[in-house]
Amino acid sequence: QVQLVESGGGLVQPGGSLSLSCVVSGVTFSTYVMSWYRQAPGKERELVASISNIGGSTTYADSVKGRFTISRHNTKNTVYLQMNSLRPEDTAVYYCRVRPYWGQGTQVTVSS
């Protein structure tokens, strides 16, 4: 059974930082591309960042480039998303993904 468990969401003021984690089980983690998506109220789910199986290649949505960093630790079966300089428009539920599976999501709210 494949499980993805996200953690680290919460409420933060604009300009602040949060770090999300996603622990994966039930797959050979080191062979998969890992991704973070987000979905804001009333909007479609969008890709935020992806990282290759050994971490040598990353991609980011234009809206988060230079502010967010995706990384992974293959021996811990964990993928991370470090989010800095957060903006109100980053408010969303953030989901971890390993195709075709999704985590349950973690809420990130950026508000003063």
N, C-alpha and C positions, 0 to 999 in steps of 0.2 A: 504494500500500500504506500503510495507516494503522499508525503506530507510536506507542506511548506508553511512555516510558522514565522510570521513577521512580528517584530517588536520595535519599540523606540519612538513611536509617534507621540503626539501631545500638542499642547498649546505653547506657542512661542511668540514673542513680540517681533515685529518687522526688524530685519537686520540681524536677528538671532540665528542660532544653529541648532540642528538636530541630527542625530545619527540613527539610521534605521538598520536593523539586522534581519536576516531571513535564514533560518536553519532548515535545511532540506534533508529528508530521509526517503528511502525507498528507490533511489536511483543512484547510478554511479556518477556522483556529483562532478567529478573532475573531467568528465567527457562532454558536458553540456554547456552551451551558452546560457548565461543567466541574464535576466532582465528585470528592471523595475518599470512599472506602469503607474499611472495615476488617473483618477476620475473625479472631477469636480462636479458639484450638483448641477444637473441640467446639461452636462457636457459628455461627449464620448470619452471612453478610456483612451489614453494616449501613452505612447512609449516615452519614457523619461531617459533611460540609459540602459546599455547592454555591455556585457563583458564576455570575451571569448573564454574557452574552456580552461586555458592556462593563464589567463589574465593579460596576455600580451597585447590585446586590442580592445579598445573601448569606443563606444559611440554615445553621443548625447543629443537630446533635443536642443534646438537652438536657444530655446527659452531658459535653459539651465546651464549652458556652457559657461565655464569659468566660475560657477558657484557650487555645482554638485560634483561629487566624485564617487564613482562606483569602484568597488574592489571586492576581492574574494579571497577566502582562505580554504584551500581545497582539503586540507587535513581536518578542518573543523566543519566541512560541509556547509559553509556559511558565506552568504553574499551580503555586502554592506552598501549603504548609500549615505555618504556624508553630505549634508545639506547646509551650506553657509549662505549668509546674506539673504535670508529668506524674505519673501515678499507676500503680501496678502493673496496675490494670484497663485501662489504655490499651495494654497489651501485645497486639500483633496484627500481622498482615500488612496493610499499608496499600496500597490500590490506587487508581490514578488512572483516571477514566472519562470518555470522551466517547461518548455513546450511538451505536451499540451496542458500542463497543470498550472493552477493558480493557488496562491495563498488566500487567506481570508481577508486580508487587508488591514491596514493600520491608519487611523485618522491623524492627519497633520493639519493643524489650524494655526494660521499666522494672523494675529490680530493684536491690536493695542488695547 
